[in-house]
Amino acid sequence: MNLTISGHHLDVTPALRSYVTGKLDRINRHFDQVVDVKVLLSVENQKEKEKRQRAECRIGVKGNDLFAESSHEDLYAAVDELVDKLDRQIVKHKDKLQSHDRAAAKHLM
């Protein structure tokens, strides 16, 4: 699995990098056919009072790309929401692949 973590308007610290990597291990446990993962962490300055932390991720799996994004006041909370969204998408994608495999196997019999 290729993992790319980049930051936009912020420096990606080693602590933040290890936190994101640890959270993405959950996705790798559910589905091991992940080709590459690109994570973009950014800070948006919508107003001076409201700074929004944003996390985006694109996961390349065989035959498909999964994308999710999340915004929160805390970057760690945004990463948590992002991984939850991606986890649901991965499980749905895996179920879809398995159901197609079963349908094809029944069709051949």
Beta strands, then each sheet from edge to edge (+ up, - down):
strand 1: 2-8
strand 2: 34-45
strand 3: 51-61
strand 4: 64-72
sheet 1: 1+ 2+ 3- 4+
end
